Amino acid sequence: MPFSTVRLVFALALTLAAAGCTRLMRETFEYEEEITLAIDGSAVVTLSASEPALVALRGIALKTGPHVRPDRAALRAFFDGPGVVLRTPTFSRRYGRRFVHVTLEVADVRQLPRLAPFAWSTYRFAREGDALVFRQAVGAPSGKAVSGTGWLGNERVAFRMHIPSRVLWENATTDVERGNIVAWVQPLSQRLAGVPIDLEVRMEPQSILRNTLLLFVGTIAAAAATFIVVIWWVIRRGRRAVSVARAGQNPGVRIPKTGEQG
């Protein structure tokens, strides 16, 4: 193979790999709330934010700085509450700042404002006509001034939702991902200034999982019925073949037609 062709193939491979990596890479935010909602209103909520953003937006009493040890006790006390299943906070580091990742489970997403981290929002989830409607209104922050954040002014925040059924309508600021993931993105400067965000999603009242299971069961039932019909047909063919063979040996034997009792 000529060297020029090898070089062209190599360049195309690099281009495709870079495109694939770009699609796989997910944009990072200074503050992000992510709700995985269920049809019954229960939810798994994940909050990922830099420590300065948590202090500035939510007012947690947390020491920040590159040499300060993570305060797991303060984070657990801040996020914990009645009816909450709280997982152990984890940490990562980006842009010289430590990021906190907290996941919790709640039986009713509408009760989230009882917890300090989510008290700046109101949540509504109810059936309206033929649709389930989720609404979240995010109000002003209740944070504290933070120095030495390292922010450049282009940081953004996001509110992301995983919808349990087919999305009928939404007012998200980004395109719907994978059919049921919607997100609202806002500059951090606007969030610090208290510019409100109103989130709304209308969805089908049946979950995607339920519809998938029904489709799976229907497919299995159809396959089983087809299998039974094929077996019946093979048996019928076999019986007729035996009858033909016997008739050949005994010319006086009448061969029943298809549908007649043998």
N, C-alpha and C positions, 0 to 999 in steps of 0.2 A: 504494500500500500504506500503510495507517495507520501512524503513528509507533510506536504501541504494539506492532504486529506486528513491525516492523523491530527494535525493541529486544529483543523476545522471541527472534527468530531469532538476533540477535547474541549474546545471553546463552547460548543453547543451543550456538552454535558455539564460544564460549569454553570452555564446560564440556567439550565433546567434545575440544577441543584440549588442555585441561589433563589430561584423563583419558589421552589418548594419550601426552602427554609423561611422565606418571607411569609408564606402563607401559614406556616406552622408557628412562627413567632407571634406571641400575643402582646398587644400594646400594654405597657405598664402605666399605672396611675399612682399619684401621690396618696390618694384615698379612694377606696372602692368597696362598696357594699354589694354583695351578691346574694340573691334569694333564690333558692330552689323550692318552688311552690308545689304543693300537692292539691288535688281536687277537693279534699276535705278541709283545706285551710291550714294544715300543718306545714311547717317549712324548716329547711336547713338554711341557716344564714351564715355567710362567711364575710368577715370584715378584714381587709388588708389595707394597711396604712403605715406611713412613716410615723415614727414617734412624734416628731414636730407637728405633723398634721393632726394626730390624735389630740395633742394638747391644744392646738390652735382652734380646732373645729369642735371638739367634744369636751374640752375642759378637764380631762383626766389629770390627776396629780401625779405626774411622771417626770422623772429627771431624764433629760436627753443629753446626748453627747457621745462622741466616738469611744470614750473610755469608761462610760458608765455601764455597769452590769444590767442586764435585763431584769426588770422588776415583775416577775411572774405573779407574785402575791397581789400587787396593786392591780394588775390586769384582770386577774380572776375576780377580785372583789368588784371591779368596775363592770364587768360583763355578766356576772352571775346574778341570779334572781329566782323567784319562785316559778316552778314549772319549766325551768330551763335545764337542758342537758348540755353542759359546757365541756368542750374538749380542751386539752392542754394547749396553751398558746405556743406557737412556733415563731421563728425569727429568720430573717434574711437580711442581706445588706446590698444596697444599691446607691450609687451616687454619693458614697460616703455617709449615708444615713442608714440607720437600722429600721427595718420594716417589721411590723407585727402582723401576725396572721391568726385570727381567732375564728373558730367555728362553733356554732351552737345550734341546738334543735329546740323548736317551740311547737306546742300543740295547736296554737292559733296565732297566725301571723298578725292578727289585729291587736294582740296583746303586747307587741314589741315596744310601744311607747312607755310601758312600765319600766323598761330597762334604760338606764342612763345613756348608753351610747346611741339609742334610737329614739330618744325622747323628742328630738327635733322634727320628727315626722308623725303624720297621722296615716293610718292604714285602714282601708275599707275593702272588704271582699264579700260579695253577695251575688246572688242570681238575679238577673234582670231580663225578664222575658225568656228567650231561648239561649241566653249566654251567661257565663260567669264573668263578672267584672271586678278587676283589681284596680284600686286607686291608691296612690301614695303621694302625699304633699309634703315636700321637704322644706322646712322653714329656716330661720336664721340660726347660725351656730351659737354655741354658748361656751366659747373657748377663752383661752388666755394668750397674751402676747408671748411670742417665742423669739429668741434671738439666735443668731448663728445657724439658721436653717439650711443655708446653702441653696435656697431656691433661686432659680434664674428668671422666673416670671412666666415660663411656658408650661408649668405643671398643670395637670388636669385631674379632675375627680370623675368617678363613674358610679352609676347605680345600674346594676345588671340583674336580669331576671331570667330564670329557666321556667318556661311555662309548661304545665303538665299536659296540655291538649293543643289542638290546632288553634293558632292565633287567627282571630276574625278581624281584629282592628287594633292598632296601637299608635301612640304618638311619640315613639322613640326617636331619638336624634340620630340614630345609626340604622343601617340596614339590619333586617332580621337575619340572625345567624342560624344555620342548620334547621331552619323552619320553626324553631320555638325558643330562641334566645334573643332577648331584646335588651337594649342598653340606652341609657341617657348619659351624655357626657357634658361636662361643664368646666370652664377654666377654674382653677383653684382660686384665682383672685375674685371671681364672682361669688364663689361659694363662701369665701371669707367675708365678703360684703353682704351676704344674706340674700342674694338674688334667688327667689324661690324656684323650685322645680316641681312640676305637676306631672306625675306619671300615671298613665292609664293603659290598661290592656283588656281587651274583650276576647274571650276564648270559648271554645266549645265545652259543654258540661261533662263530656266523656273524656277520660284520660287517653292519651296515646297508647299507654301500656294496655289498657282494657281493650281498645280497638284492635291492637296487635294480637292480643291473646284470642279474641274472638275470630280474627282472620286465620290465626294458626289452627284453632280448633276446627273451623269450617274447612280448611284445607285438608286436615287429617281425616275428617269425616268423609269428605268427597273422595279422597284417595282410598279409604277403606271400602266405600261403596263400590268404587270402580274395581277394586281387587275382588270383591265378592261376586260381582257380575262376571268378571273374567273367569273366575274359578267355576261358576255355574255353567258358563258357556263351554269351557273345556270338558267338564263332566258330561254335558249333553252331547258334545261331539264324540266323546269316548263311548258313550252308550250306543249312539247311532252306528259308530264304526263296528262295535261288537255285534249289533243286530244285522248289519250288512254281511259280516263274516258268517254268522249263523245261517242267514238266508242262502248264502252260497252253498253251504253244506246241506241244507234242507230246503229244496225249492218250493215246497208247499207252505213255508212260513211267510206270513205277510209282514212287511217292514212298516211300522207306524210312521206317519208323517210327523213333521215337527209341530209340536203343540198338542199331539194326541197322547193319551196315556199308553205307556208301553205294556 
